[in-house]
């Protein structure tokens, strides 16, 4: 059951997605709108994806069709709970009234898994990775993680090189070492811990005060004592109140903790409680942070090609989970389970119930009714599916040509002739036999490069959007505050 690309597989594009925009104009629009022109795809669903939205009455039919015709895929399970919601987060369920519902949520998660097993026969698939993300998955009791994994293994077969990755926080890892040890005993291979920043006043602004440096070394000891030899630390930069000196201190501190991998995330302001601060962060503030990161991590023995967000200290190891590596390098379909989770196939993108309001009620209601909990399902044209694959590829700083051709039936240079010529001529990327790869120079202009490969309607949105006048981020902030209760 292998995927055979055929032009009839994709929906016909609307007029806005049949346009061609001049690369230099799109590049400039991406840089101008750098806070939203990133690997998060799509942008502005209502303006760009809405013509392709599937009505709920047809959701099951279209979703299962999109998940047909291939065997290989990945699996993501979303745990949306945290002790508190950080100011930079757009993924977490908040409100103390939700927290006692963790057991019911896990029940629903496993029920959703069963619904998909009935719909597409998960046992006939081969899974190449499992990520348990959030939120904070380690917020759950260990018995719930055990229940999840038991059910997954009962229904899913994993490839030989597939791994399981889970996320935790410094506070939980340091205070509950027995929980961390249980993960290793359950067969989890990789653990990722969010350090983010170490600047005390910034931690307070971000709602991260309880995860300060006093927990970090004890947390690392717990992870190492549990037997994990694949540990990642997440760091964040690009905050309004973050100086270059404080970013240097965060990087140096993370290096001293001795992880195998360090992943860098630039702050995204969309749907966060601090989105109103975005105007204080321009590219001239961010670019020195990117250059400093590369210099310090390289000096410490961590490697990443230009544009890649995860640095690895292990030769030949890309540093991410196999779930993310397969997604990025091959555009492999993945099934996302849980509140607001995203599913990506060769022809569709969907978001589970609860994605908008970040509350459990819609998700639980759908699963209890025995239906796939699909809030938004989009049956997309090839141009938009290409845009999604290319955007995600920039986690690794390169678009792999063979997987692109296998997925879409056309070479990258034929799909984007003007765009490829532009980035090569400008020294932003280099065209190799295997990939179109970002250059060191290109890393400073990543937000302009990514939209070049987006769907035309998304490019048009960026071209017409004036960030100095747009109130999108303020609307998002108000929504985030309502969600936070």
C-alpha angles and dihedrals in degrees: 000000000000128000116257111192114225127168090234090063093076131066117252111262122244118239093270090060095049094063124103118216126201108259096225090054092049091046091053091046091053092052091046090052095037094145092067103023099088143101092299103102135226115028122209100004094195094055099037111025101030097094088061098048114128119223115244091244089065098034097102093048095048094041094052092044089053090052093051132090099046139068107200120080145132133241132225125186118195123212106186099188129110135162087243135358113251115226092241096052128103099172108064133098108232135189121081090244089071098053098076088057095073095107092048089048092054089049089054092046091055091045089054089051088054091049091056091045089056092045103046107008103246090198090068091057131083115224120208100192146354125215122189104199143158152090092340114322090188088064085080121084113262091247090064093052087049090051091050094050093045091054093044093051091047091058107026135060118211129208120246094257097042117119137192119232130189136185130229141167129240092246095054095042092050096043099041109037090157088063091053090048090052090058092058090047089053091057100260108154106189134036128195124199126195111228093155098168138348100207103118098214091046091048087056093051090048094049091245101115092118090059098058129140093277088077100042104083093042089049092052090048089053091050094048094044088053089060101253113152094171108068125160127193121205118216129183132209138173099069119150094237097041117108125204088245092054090048089053089052091050092050093047091048092050092049090051090056088065104226122172090229138027120195121198123208125189112219114262112202099196115118094000132122092241098050089117088070094063094095088065092062117073131168091262088064095045101044097065088052090054092049093046091050092054093048098048096042093046090050089052093052100262118134135201129154115241112296097013114131099204120068119201131201092196116086112240093010114114089205100228128098115275087247092062095037092055092045093052102039101038108019089235116179117254135196117222119201128191139040112342093349119160124231121197126193133163091274109017144049121197140179124208126238113282094039093117104043100024091226128126102228100086093045094048091045093055095046092046088053090054097245131122104267097236116159097171126012122179125196099202142199120243093257092062094045089051089051091054094049093046094047093052090045089067090072082079096033096241142075110225110225102206095052090045090053092046092051100044106021094237135085118254091240091056094045093049108020097152094041094050091048091050097051092044095047091048092050092242096120138009124225111226130174090257104033151000098245132191119245126222088256090051094058089073091055100041094126090059094045099051096060091054088078097040126109112280094246090057090048090051091050091054093045092053097040117099107201092196090062103028118110094193095111093048090051088051091050092053090049090050091051091051090050090050088058 
